[in-house]
Amino acid sequence: MSINDFVQQSKNHLLLDVRSPGEYNHAHIPEAISLPLFTDEERKIVGTTYKQQSREQAIKIGLDMFGPKMRKMVEEVETRLEERGTKHEGAGVVFIYCWRGGMRSAAVAWLLDLYGFKLCTLAGGYKAFRNHVLQTFEQPFQFKIIGGYTGSGKTEVLHELEKNGEPTVDLEEIACHKGSAFGSFKMPPQPTQEMFENLLSCKLQAVQQKTNDPGLVGEGNGSIWIEDESQRIGNLNIPSALWETMRRSPLIFLEIPFEERLQHLMEEYGTWDREKLAASVQRISKKLGPMETKHTLEFLEQGNYKEAFRILLQYYDKRYLKGLHNREQLLTLLTKLNCETVTPANAQVLTKYQPA
């Protein structure tokens, strides 16, 4: 099955990645379950044999490894289908891929087909999926960027827009990071760069389908709402092509008073571990400056989080303003909307805004 058909039709079906655990853990098609034909070590042995001896010898060694696993693999697929409420007798379709759509997926597909499952394999394998992912970021998405200084509640507004039926993409949620030096707090570990791109591509494609359906789109006129971000989110990078599209998109800036934003940060970070906060301050000490770092750490030590956050908020405001000024065509892209306080209800202000 071609990549486009495979991606569309595998939704809501059992999707199996038969590559090695190491390959799967590095990155895979979202929603895929690992059912490795070989362990990492076995894959290495087969690959070395293929290169140093012959294809035929590699296949023989692979068959020796595959044989004892056959029953277990069939039973695992059977169990997975039963867990999904799908009986295996001809009713459940199983989608399979390996690295290039070669021997590994063909071998497992043969086995499962022999047992009676319906099988679909991906032509070109995971490599074809990766090409599909990278092509996604080249598409001319129509974005509306939610801007605002740190503490403006942009993420909360984004989630409110989603609740209201607007197409949205939450980059920070996909990256498992909130973007600042404090962005990893209370967040799961970040995915690999490759897995981040896989997840982001699938999300963009799903949301794009929504924008193409007039019956599902809210007041945003088919545009996708996305939060203004630096290209780097924690340890991950927004793909360059997508980043350039974001930079050329309309930026709607929530103008919220400093003290309101400071209070919002207190509510979000004010109960967090003092040592972790101090460690994050140390990581940005060179950019923050020696005196500001010293005073911030002193305030944290005293338990005076508000004054510590005041210094940090002033620092991030300057960085954000600098980033705005570095944006090309800023005057034609930027619209400022005055908001009295930090609240998800600011989403209503955004949806009423229509760019010229």
N, C-alpha and C positions, 0 to 999 in steps of 0.2 A: 504494500500500500504506500502511496506517495506521502510525503511529509504533511501536506495540508489536509489530506483526507484522514491521515492517521491521527493528527492532533485533534481534529474535530470529532471524529467518531469514537475515539478512545475515552472521551469524557463520560463519566458515570459507569465505566466498565473497569474490570480488573486489568491493570497495566503493570507488566512485569519487566524489570531491568535484569537481564541475565549476565551482565558484566560482573567483574570481581567486586568484592566489598569495598576495596580501596577506590576503584573507579566510581562506584555509586556514592560513597561518602564524600568524595570531592565535589561531585555535582551530578544531577540526574534530571530527567523530565519530572516536573512537579506532579505529585500524586502517584508516581511510580513506586512499586514495592520491589525490594531487592530479593531476587531469587537467583543467586549466582550459580552458574554452571561450574566454575572453578574458583578455588580460593586464590588469594593474591599470589601465594607461593606456587600453586599449580599453574596459574596463568603464566608466571615467569618461566617455569620449566617448559611448557608447551611452546611459548614464544621463542625461547633459546633453541629448542630442538628444530623449530621451523627454519630459523636463520642459519644454524650451523650444520644441520643434517639435510632434512627434506620435509616437504609438506606431508608426504605420506607417513613418515615416521612420527611427525607431530600429531597427526590424526590418530594413529594407533595408541600413542601415549594418552591422548585426550579421551579415547574410548575406554581405556583402562580406568581412568578417573571417573568417567561419566557413569559407567555401568552400575556400580554400587549405590549411586545416588538416585537412580531412576524412580524407584518406588516412592522414596521420600519426597521427591519433587512433585510427583503426581498427587500424593496425599496432601501436600501443602496447598497446592492449587485448589484441590477439592475443598479443603477447609476454608480457604479464603473466599471461594464462591458461596459456600454455605453461610459464612458470616455476613455476606452481602445480601443474603436472601435469594440467591440464584442457584437453582439446582444444576448439577453438572451434566445431567443427561441431555445433551444437545441444546440446552437453553442458555448457558453462559458463554459469552464471547470473551476470549482472552487476547489481549494485545501484548506483543512481545517486541523487544528490541535489544540489540547488543551494540558494539562499537561501530561497525561498518555495515551491519545487516548481513553478516557472513555466516560462518560456521556455527558460532555459539547459538545465535537465535534460531538458525535452521535446525540444529540438533534438538533443542528444547521444543521447538514447534512440532517436529516430527514425533517426538515422544508423546506430547499432549494430544496431538491429532490422532495418534494411534489409539490412545485411551478413549477418545470420543469427544474431546472438547472442540469448540469452534475457535480457530486461530486466525489472527491477523498479525503479520510482521511488518516492521518498518523498513522500507527500501532505503538503503544508505545508512541505517542505524542512527545512533546518537549523534554521529558526525553530521548527518543531514539535519537533525534537530538544531544543532548549534549554528549551522548556517542560517536556518530559519530564524533563530533568535537574533542574530546579528543584523539580518535584513529588516527585522521589526523596527530597530532603532533608526533606520534610514527613512521611515515613513514620515510624511508631512502632517504629523498630529496637530490638531487645533487645541492649544492649551490656553487656559486662563490661570495665571500665576497669582497665588495669594501671597502678598508681601506684608512686611511689618517688622518692626524691631523685635528683638528677643523679649519674650514675655507677653506677646500680643495674643496668645491663644490661637495661633493659626491652625494647629493640629485639631483643636476642638472644633473650630469653625469648619474645617474640612470634613470631619466626621458628621457634623450637623447637616452639611450639604448632602452627604451620602444618604443620611436618614430621610432627607427630603426628596430623594430620587434622582439627584444630580450625579452624572458620571464623575468619579473621582479616582485618583491614584495616590496612595499614601506611601511616598518613597521611604520615609523613616520607619514605617511599620515593616516594609519589605526588607530594609537594611538592618532592622533590629538595632537602631541607634537614633538618637534625637539630634545628632548633628553637631553639638558643641562639645567642649572638653568634659562636660558632665553628662553627655548623651548616652552613656552605657548604663547609667544607674537604672536598676529595676528593669533591665531589658535582657532577653535571652542572648546567648552568644551570636555574633554575626555570622552569616553564611560565608562561604568562599565567594570571591568575586564572580566566578563562573556561575555559581548557584544563584547569586543575587541577580545576575543578568537573565537567567532562565525564568526565575519567578517574576521579574519585572516585565519580561516579554509576554508571558502568559497573561498577566494582569492587564497590560496595555491592550492586547488583542481582545480580551473579554470585554473591556470597557468600550473599546472602539466599536464592537458589535452593537453595544447598547446605544451609542451615539448615532448609529445608522438606522435605528428603529425609532421613528417618530412617536410611536405609541409608548415608548419607555423613557423618553428624555424629558427632563423637567424644564425649568425656565432658562437653562444655560445655552439654549439654541445649538445643542450638539457638541459644544466644546467640553473638554475634559479639565476639571479643576485639579490643580496640583500646587503643592506648597513651594515657595521660593526656597531654594537650597544652594549651598556651595556645591561645586562639582564633587567634592569629597565628603562622604558621610561616614564618619568613623574611619574604618580601614578600607572602605569601599569607594569606588568611583562610579558616578553616573556615566554611562557610555558617551563618548564625545559627540557623536551624531545627535543623540537625544538631547544632550546638554545644549548644543547649538540651537536646536529647535526651541528649547525652553527660553533661551536668552533672546530670541526674536519674538517671543509671545507677549501679549498684553500683560502688564503687571498692575494689579489692583492692590494698593498699599493701604493697610489699616492703620490710620493715624490715631494712636491711643496715648493718653498722658503718661508720663514717666512714672508717677507715683502709683497709678493703677497697675501698670505692668510690674512694678516692684512688688506690690502686694500679691499679685498672681504668682510670682516666683516664690515668694515666701510660703504660699499655700502648697506649691508643688514640691519645693526642695527643703522647706524649713524643718522638716522632721527627719531628714536623712542623716546618715552617719557622719559625724564631724571629721573623722580621719579620712574617709573617702573624699569628702569635699575638699579637704586640705590637700590631698594628693593630686586632685584634679587642678587645683590652683597652681601647684608646683609645676605641673606639665605645661602651663601657659605662662610661666613666670617671665621668660625672656621677652615675650610680646607684651605682657601686662606691665612690666617695668618693676625695678627693685623696690621702690617706695610703695607702690600700689600693692605689690605682692606681700610686703611686710605688714602693711595695715590690714589687708584682707585676712591674712592668717591670724593676726592678733585679734581681730573681731570674732573670727570663728572660735578661737581659743576661749574668749570671754563668753561665748554663747550668743553674741550679738549678730545673729545671722542677717538681720535687715541691713545693717551698715556694710557688712561684707558683700552682700548681694548688690548693694547700691554701687559699690566700686566696680564689681564685675559687669553690672548692667551698663554702666557708662562705657566700659571697655568694649563690650559687644555692640553697643550702638555705634561707636566710632568705626568698628570693623564693617558693620553692615552698610553704613553710609558710604564708606570707601568703595565697597563692592557695587553699590548703586551707581556711583559716579564712573566706574569702569565699564558700565554697561553701554553698548552702542545703541544709538537711537533712543536714549532714555526719555527724552522729552516727548516723543511720539508714542512711547509704550506705557509710560507711567501715569496712573491716575490715583490720587490720594482721596481716601474716604474717611472723614472724621467720625470716630466712635468714642463714646463717653467712657466706656469701661471694657474690661476683658470678659467676654461672654460668648457662648456658642450662638446666641441670638444674632450676632453680627453677620451670620450667614444670610439673614434676610436682606441686609444692606448690599451684600455682594450679588445676590440673585436679581435684585432690582436694577443693578448697574448694567448698562448696555454700552459697549465701546462704540465710538464713532465709526 
